[in-house]
Structures are given as structure tokens and as C-alpha cells.
Amino acid sequence: MVFGGVVPYVPQYRDIRRTQNADGFSTYVCLVLLVANILRILFWFGRRFESPLLWQSAIMILTMLLMLKLCTEVRVANELNARRRSFTASRWCSCGPVVTPSRRPTSC
């Protein structure tokens, strides 16, 4: 019961890490689950409930933080790669040679 909510995220984590692509994963789901589990832990202080549910919330919060960390790293890396490609592509033109300060003239 404690790890039941975390199990579906293990294949997603592995898939995102393997492919370095987080396009299909919604960070809004992580946000909603983080808020829900934080509220459940806060509720526990007012009215005690079973400890497995408390542990489930704590583990789910850690899992969502790990998923957000991975998705953020992957998306930032992908955006940096896209910017590098567009910057490299902007150095080339279809009209003739391009002279850059640090390189010799190049032609298209």
C-alpha cells in the first residue's frame, strides 16, 4: 500500500531517462499530486490516521520531486541543444560566404 502510488512512475522515469525526452509527461500532474500529498500530511497533524498513508504521502512527494528534477534537466538540455543548433544554423547563409571574427570565411 505504501509503494502502490509510486510503482506507475518507475517505468516513466526509466523511459524519460533512456530517451532523454520528457514531452509526454505532464508536470501539472506532479504539481497536483505534490499539493494533495502535502495537504494530506498537514491533515495528519490535526487528525491522526493510519501511518501507511502518511508514509505513502512522504514517498509520493519524494517521487514527484525526482520526476520534476528529471523532467526539468531533460527539458533544459533539449532546449540548450535546440538553441545551439539554431545558433550554428544562423552562422550559415544561402547568399554566399560568411565571415566570422574567429574563423576563416566559409561558403554556403
SEMARVEX-10204 format. One record per residue (C-alpha): residue number from 1; residue in three letters; x negated, y negated, z negated. Coordinates in Angstrom, 2 decimals, m for minus. Layout:
BEGIN
@seq=NUM | type=ALA | c1=X | c2=Y | c3=Z .
...
***
This chain:
BEGIN
@seq=1 | type=MET | c1=0.00 | c2=0.00 | c3=0.00 .
@seq=2 | type=VAL | c1=m2.85 | c2=m2.36 | c3=m0.74 .
@seq=3 | type=PHE | c1=m4.53 | c2=m1.93 | c3=2.67 .
@seq=4 | type=GLY | c1=m1.35 | c2=m1.46 | c3=4.72 .
@seq=5 | type=GLY | c1=m1.19 | c2=m5.07 | c3=5.86 .
@seq=6 | type=VAL | c1=m4.85 | c2=m5.16 | c3=6.85 .
@seq=7 | type=VAL | c1=m5.02 | c2=m1.99 | c3=8.96 .
@seq=8 | type=PRO | c1=m3.48 | c2=m3.52 | c3=12.16 .
@seq=9 | type=TYR | c1=m6.15 | c2=m6.23 | c3=12.20 .
@seq=10 | type=VAL | c1=m9.10 | c2=m3.82 | c3=12.28 .
@seq=11 | type=PRO | c1=m8.68 | c2=m2.91 | c3=15.99 .
@seq=12 | type=GLN | c1=m8.07 | c2=m6.56 | c3=16.87 .
@seq=13 | type=TYR | c1=m11.23 | c2=m7.63 | c3=15.04 .
@seq=14 | type=ARG | c1=m13.26 | c2=m4.95 | c3=16.82 .
@seq=15 | type=ASP | c1=m11.77 | c2=m5.82 | c3=20.20 .
@seq=16 | type=ILE | c1=m12.43 | c2=m9.55 | c3=19.81 .
@seq=17 | type=ARG | c1=m15.97 | c2=m8.89 | c3=18.66 .
@seq=18 | type=ARG | c1=m16.63 | c2=m6.42 | c3=21.51 .
@seq=19 | type=THR | c1=m15.18 | c2=m8.55 | c3=24.33 .
@seq=20 | type=GLN | c1=m16.09 | c2=m11.97 | c3=22.86 .
@seq=21 | type=ASN | c1=m12.62 | c2=m13.12 | c3=23.91 .
@seq=22 | type=ALA | c1=m10.00 | c2=m14.33 | c3=21.43 .
@seq=23 | type=ASP | c1=m7.44 | c2=m15.58 | c3=23.94 .
@seq=24 | type=GLY | c1=m4.70 | c2=m13.11 | c3=22.96 .
@seq=25 | type=PHE | c1=m4.95 | c2=m13.76 | c3=19.24 .
@seq=26 | type=SER | c1=m2.83 | c2=m16.49 | c3=17.65 .
@seq=27 | type=THR | c1=m4.43 | c2=m18.44 | c3=14.85 .
@seq=28 | type=TYR | c1=m0.96 | c2=m19.65 | c3=13.85 .
@seq=29 | type=VAL | c1=m0.19 | c2=m16.13 | c3=12.65 .
@seq=30 | type=CYS | c1=m3.24 | c2=m16.34 | c3=10.41 .
@seq=31 | type=LEU | c1=m2.06 | c2=m19.68 | c3=9.10 .
@seq=32 | type=VAL | c1=1.41 | c2=m18.36 | c3=8.26 .
@seq=33 | type=LEU | c1=0.01 | c2=m15.26 | c3=6.56 .
@seq=34 | type=LEU | c1=m2.52 | c2=m17.31 | c3=4.59 .
@seq=35 | type=VAL | c1=0.21 | c2=m19.63 | c3=3.31 .
@seq=36 | type=ALA | c1=2.53 | c2=m16.73 | c3=2.47 .
@seq=37 | type=ASN | c1=m0.12 | c2=m14.82 | c3=0.56 .
@seq=38 | type=ILE | c1=m1.36 | c2=m17.89 | c3=m1.29 .
@seq=39 | type=LEU | c1=2.22 | c2=m18.62 | c3=m2.34 .
@seq=40 | type=ARG | c1=2.63 | c2=m15.01 | c3=m3.47 .
@seq=41 | type=ILE | c1=m0.47 | c2=m15.29 | c3=m5.66 .
@seq=42 | type=LEU | c1=0.77 | c2=m18.59 | c3=m7.11 .
@seq=43 | type=PHE | c1=4.13 | c2=m16.99 | c3=m7.80 .
@seq=44 | type=TRP | c1=2.34 | c2=m14.20 | c3=m9.69 .
@seq=45 | type=PHE | c1=1.16 | c2=m16.71 | c3=m12.30 .
@seq=46 | type=GLY | c1=4.75 | c2=m17.73 | c3=m13.04 .
@seq=47 | type=ARG | c1=6.37 | c2=m14.32 | c3=m12.93 .
@seq=48 | type=ARG | c1=4.15 | c2=m11.26 | c3=m13.04 .
@seq=49 | type=PHE | c1=4.79 | c2=m8.49 | c3=m10.53 .
@seq=50 | type=GLU | c1=3.01 | c2=m5.26 | c3=m9.64 .
@seq=51 | type=SER | c1=m0.74 | c2=m5.55 | c3=m9.36 .
@seq=52 | type=PRO | c1=m0.98 | c2=m3.69 | c3=m5.98 .
@seq=53 | type=LEU | c1=0.98 | c2=m6.53 | c3=m4.40 .
@seq=54 | type=LEU | c1=m1.42 | c2=m9.03 | c3=m5.92 .
@seq=55 | type=TRP | c1=m4.41 | c2=m7.09 | c3=m4.58 .
@seq=56 | type=GLN | c1=m2.71 | c2=m6.81 | c3=m1.20 .
@seq=57 | type=SER | c1=m2.39 | c2=m10.60 | c3=m1.06 .
@seq=58 | type=ALA | c1=m6.02 | c2=m11.13 | c3=m2.02 .
@seq=59 | type=ILE | c1=m7.25 | c2=m8.64 | c3=0.59 .
@seq=60 | type=MET | c1=m4.96 | c2=m10.12 | c3=3.22 .
@seq=61 | type=ILE | c1=m6.33 | c2=m13.61 | c3=2.53 .
@seq=62 | type=LEU | c1=m9.88 | c2=m12.33 | c3=2.97 .
@seq=63 | type=THR | c1=m8.89 | c2=m10.56 | c3=6.18 .
@seq=64 | type=MET | c1=m7.25 | c2=m13.65 | c3=7.62 .
@seq=65 | type=LEU | c1=m10.28 | c2=m15.76 | c3=6.75 .
@seq=66 | type=LEU | c1=m12.53 | c2=m13.23 | c3=8.51 .
@seq=67 | type=MET | c1=m10.26 | c2=m13.23 | c3=11.57 .
@seq=68 | type=LEU | c1=m10.23 | c2=m17.03 | c3=11.69 .
@seq=69 | type=LYS | c1=m14.00 | c2=m17.15 | c3=11.34 .
@seq=70 | type=LEU | c1=m14.47 | c2=m14.67 | c3=14.18 .
@seq=71 | type=CYS | c1=m11.96 | c2=m16.39 | c3=16.46 .
@seq=72 | type=THR | c1=m13.49 | c2=m19.79 | c3=15.80 .
@seq=73 | type=GLU | c1=m17.00 | c2=m18.53 | c3=16.54 .
@seq=74 | type=VAL | c1=m15.90 | c2=m16.82 | c3=19.74 .
@seq=75 | type=ARG | c1=m13.88 | c2=m19.77 | c3=20.99 .
@seq=76 | type=VAL | c1=m16.64 | c2=m22.27 | c3=20.24 .
@seq=77 | type=ALA | c1=m19.19 | c2=m20.06 | c3=22.02 .
@seq=78 | type=ASN | c1=m16.90 | c2=m19.72 | c3=25.03 .
@seq=79 | type=GLU | c1=m16.31 | c2=m23.48 | c3=25.18 .
@seq=80 | type=LEU | c1=m20.04 | c2=m24.17 | c3=24.96 .
@seq=81 | type=ASN | c1=m20.69 | c2=m21.72 | c3=27.79 .
@seq=82 | type=ALA | c1=m17.99 | c2=m23.37 | c3=29.88 .
@seq=83 | type=ARG | c1=m19.48 | c2=m26.81 | c3=29.23 .
@seq=84 | type=ARG | c1=m22.95 | c2=m25.60 | c3=30.15 .
@seq=85 | type=ARG | c1=m21.60 | c2=m24.17 | c3=33.40 .
@seq=86 | type=SER | c1=m19.77 | c2=m27.38 | c3=34.25 .
@seq=87 | type=PHE | c1=m22.85 | c2=m29.45 | c3=33.37 .
@seq=88 | type=THR | c1=m25.02 | c2=m27.24 | c3=35.56 .
@seq=89 | type=ALA | c1=m22.45 | c2=m27.42 | c3=38.35 .
@seq=90 | type=SER | c1=m22.35 | c2=m31.22 | c3=38.12 .
@seq=91 | type=ARG | c1=m26.07 | c2=m31.35 | c3=38.94 .
@seq=92 | type=TRP | c1=m25.34 | c2=m29.82 | c3=42.35 .
@seq=93 | type=CYS | c1=m23.53 | c2=m31.71 | c3=45.04 .
@seq=94 | type=SER | c1=m22.35 | c2=m30.92 | c3=48.53 .
@seq=95 | type=CYS | c1=m23.70 | c2=m34.11 | c3=50.09 .
@seq=96 | type=GLY | c1=m27.42 | c2=m33.48 | c3=50.03 .
@seq=97 | type=PRO | c1=m30.44 | c2=m33.37 | c3=47.74 .
@seq=98 | type=VAL | c1=m30.08 | c2=m34.29 | c3=44.11 .
@seq=99 | type=VAL | c1=m32.99 | c2=m35.87 | c3=42.27 .
@seq=100 | type=THR | c1=m33.12 | c2=m35.35 | c3=38.54 .
@seq=101 | type=PRO | c1=m35.68 | c2=m37.05 | c3=36.28 .
@seq=102 | type=SER | c1=m37.22 | c2=m33.83 | c3=35.04 .
@seq=103 | type=ARG | c1=m37.07 | c2=m31.76 | c3=38.21 .
@seq=104 | type=ARG | c1=m38.06 | c2=m31.88 | c3=41.80 .
@seq=105 | type=PRO | c1=m35.46 | c2=m32.79 | c3=44.40 .
@seq=106 | type=THR | c1=m33.08 | c2=m29.96 | c3=45.11 .
@seq=107 | type=SER | c1=m30.78 | c2=m29.44 | c3=48.02 .
@seq=108 | type=CYS | c1=m27.25 | c2=m28.08 | c3=48.13 .
***
